[in-house]
Amino acid sequence: MTLLFGVTIGILAIIAILLISALPLYFAVGLLGGKATIFKVPMVNLIVGVIGAALDIPIIGFILLLFIYKKVFKMSWLSAFLAWILQFVVAGALLFLASFLSLGIAVL
């Protein structure tokens, strides 16, 4: 019973981490008018991560990343590039917000 519980918790934790890590890209693509769903974005993150890890030349990985964003989210090349930049801005804003929430909880 405890092994099954531990495995279930582990799987749920991995799914939660994938969904949380996909939020910046989801918001960035949504702001730029792309066709993003909360289920499509984590899959794209996984695909881009595997391709990026398999390639030795970073510029080819970056071009493939933009191509995947362009095709999957139905965006232009410029929008794909802006989504790539904007996801870091959104991630920074979410981290900034989370730090203020944690400071607020610590004060209580």
N, C-alpha and C positions, 0 to 999 in steps of 0.2 A: 504494500500500500504506500509506503513512504517513498519508494523508488519511483513509482508511477506519479506520485504527487510532485516529486522533484523534477522529473522530466517534463511534466505538464507546465510547471512554473517556469522552467528554462525556456521552453518553446514560446510561451506567452511573453516572456521577457524579450526574447529575440524579435518577435513580431512588434512589440511596443517600441523597441529601439529603432527598428527599420522605419516604422511610421513616423516617429518623432524626428529622425534624421532626414526624412523626406519633406518635412514641412517647409523649410526655406525655399527649396526648389518649387514646391507646389504653389506657394504664395508668389514667387517671382514669375513663374509662367502665367499664373492667373492675372497678375498685374499687367503683363504685356499682351494679354489677349490670346494666349495659347490654349489648346484643348487639353487640359490636365485633369486627371481624376486622382483621388487619394490612393487608388490601387495601382494606377499606371506609374506614378512617380517613383515608388520604392523599387519597382522592377527595373525602371530605367537607371536608377542609382546603382543597383546590383550589376546590371549589364555594363555600364560605364566603368565601374570599379574593376570588374574582371578584365575587361579589355585594357584598361589603363595599367593594370598590374602585369599583363602579359606582354606589353610592348616595351621595348628598350628605348625608343626614341620618343621623348615627351611631346614634341610638336605634332607627330602623327596621332598620338593619343588625344591631343587637344582638338585637332581637326575632326577626328572621329566622334568626339564628344559633341561638338557643335553639329555634326551631321545627324547624329542620333537625336539630339534635341529638335533639330529642324524637322525630321521625318515623323517622329513620334508625337510631338506636340503641335505639328502643322504650323510652323513658324518660318519666318525668313531667316537668312544667315545673321543679319544684324540683330534681330529679336533673340535669336539663340545665344548670341554673344552677350547681349544685355542681360538675358536671364541668368547666364553663368556668373556675371558680375553681381547682379542683384541678389542672387541667392546668398552670397557672402555678406551683403549688407543686411539682409533679413536675418541671417543667422546671428550676426553681431547684435542686432536690435533685440532678438529673442534672449540672447545671453545677458544683455544689459538689463532687460526686464526681469529675468530670472534672478539676477544678483540683487536687484532691489527688493524683490519678493522675499528672498532668503534673509536679507538684512532686516526687513520688516518683521519677519517671524522671529528672528533672534532678539529683537528689542522687546517683543511681548514676553 
